[in-house]
């Protein structure tokens, strides 16, 4: 992706903003690159919608976003991005990468165990 040596080179975090490098279309928190070139900008409506998807509460009544909630929202984002973004692309790698990172985050940060 960056064509650098892992053992001797360095990189700036801005370099991984490369479209279809790590950054990919249909993110849960950002507009696609074609709509917002600066991928450090979070799209607040997406964040609010994600937080509103919670289907489970913890023992104290706090909302919990589950892997199922994330999966449903990710499917919606992919479908909408395909329609809204004329330059939409999402490789199999990015589908797996995008899905996996959200499931891991859900598992790591869940306090329902």
C-alpha positions as CSV (number, residue, x, y, z in Angstrom):
1,X,0.0,0.0,0.0
2,X,2.6,2.6,1.1
3,X,5.5,0.8,-0.7
4,X,7.8,1.2,2.3
5,X,10.0,-1.1,4.3
6,X,8.5,-2.0,7.6
7,X,12.0,-2.5,9.1
8,X,13.7,0.8,8.0
9,X,11.2,3.4,6.8
10,X,8.8,5.7,8.6
11,X,5.5,7.2,7.6
12,X,3.2,10.0,8.6
13,X,-0.3,9.0,9.6
14,X,-1.6,11.3,6.8
15,X,-0.1,8.8,4.3
16,X,-2.6,6.1,5.3
17,X,-5.4,8.4,4.3
18,X,-4.7,7.0,0.8
19,X,-8.1,6.0,-0.7
20,X,-8.6,2.3,-0.6
21,X,-5.4,1.9,1.4
22,X,-6.7,1.6,4.9
23,X,-9.3,4.3,4.4
24,X,-12.3,3.0,2.4
25,X,-15.7,4.0,1.2
26,X,-18.8,3.3,3.4
27,X,-17.3,4.1,6.7
28,X,-19.5,4.3,9.7
29,X,-18.1,7.6,10.9
30,X,-16.9,9.5,7.8
31,X,-18.2,10.6,4.4
32,X,-16.6,8.8,1.4
33,X,-13.4,10.4,0.0
34,X,-15.3,11.5,-3.1
35,X,-17.6,13.6,-0.9
36,X,-15.0,14.7,1.8
37,X,-11.4,14.4,0.7
38,X,-10.1,15.1,4.2
39,X,-10.7,11.8,5.9
40,X,-9.8,13.2,9.3
41,X,-13.2,14.9,9.3
42,X,-15.9,13.0,11.2
43,X,-19.4,13.2,9.9
44,X,-21.6,14.0,13.0
45,X,-24.9,12.8,11.5
46,X,-23.4,9.3,10.9
47,X,-22.1,9.2,14.5
48,X,-25.5,10.3,15.9
49,X,-27.2,7.7,13.8
50,X,-24.8,5.0,14.9
51,X,-25.4,5.9,18.6
52,X,-29.1,5.7,18.1
53,X,-29.0,2.2,16.7
54,X,-28.4,0.6,20.1
55,X,-30.8,-2.3,20.7
56,X,-29.4,-3.5,24.1
57,X,-29.0,-1.8,27.5
58,X,-26.6,-2.8,30.2
59,X,-27.6,-3.5,33.8
60,X,-27.6,0.3,34.5
61,X,-29.8,1.2,31.5
62,X,-27.0,2.5,29.3
63,X,-27.2,1.9,25.6
64,X,-24.9,-0.8,24.2
65,X,-24.0,-1.0,20.6
66,X,-23.7,-4.7,19.7
67,X,-21.9,-6.4,16.8
68,X,-25.4,-7.0,15.3
69,X,-26.2,-3.2,15.5
70,X,-22.9,-2.4,13.9
71,X,-23.5,-5.0,11.1
72,X,-26.9,-3.5,10.4
73,X,-25.6,0.0,10.2
74,X,-22.6,-1.0,8.1
75,X,-24.9,-2.7,5.6
76,X,-27.0,0.5,5.4
77,X,-23.9,2.7,4.9
78,X,-22.7,0.4,2.1
79,X,-26.1,0.5,0.4
80,X,-26.4,4.3,0.7
81,X,-22.8,5.0,-0.3
82,X,-23.3,2.9,-3.5
83,X,-26.2,5.2,-4.5
84,X,-24.8,8.6,-3.3
85,X,-21.2,8.2,-4.3
86,X,-20.7,7.9,-8.1
87,X,-17.1,6.9,-7.4
88,X,-18.0,4.2,-4.8
89,X,-15.6,1.3,-4.5
90,X,-15.3,-1.4,-1.9
91,X,-13.0,-4.4,-2.5
92,X,-13.5,-7.7,-0.7
93,X,-10.5,-6.8,1.5
94,X,-12.1,-3.6,2.6
95,X,-15.4,-5.3,3.3
96,X,-13.7,-7.8,5.5
97,X,-11.4,-5.2,7.1
98,X,-14.3,-2.8,7.8
99,X,-16.5,-5.5,9.2
100,X,-13.8,-7.1,11.4
101,X,-12.6,-3.9,13.0
102,X,-16.1,-3.1,14.2
103,X,-16.7,-6.5,15.6
104,X,-13.3,-6.4,17.4
105,X,-14.1,-2.9,18.8
106,X,-17.5,-4.1,19.9
107,X,-16.0,-7.1,21.7
108,X,-13.1,-5.1,23.3
109,X,-15.2,-2.2,24.6
110,X,-18.3,-4.2,25.6
111,X,-19.1,-4.2,29.3
112,X,-21.8,-6.8,29.0
113,X,-19.5,-9.8,29.7
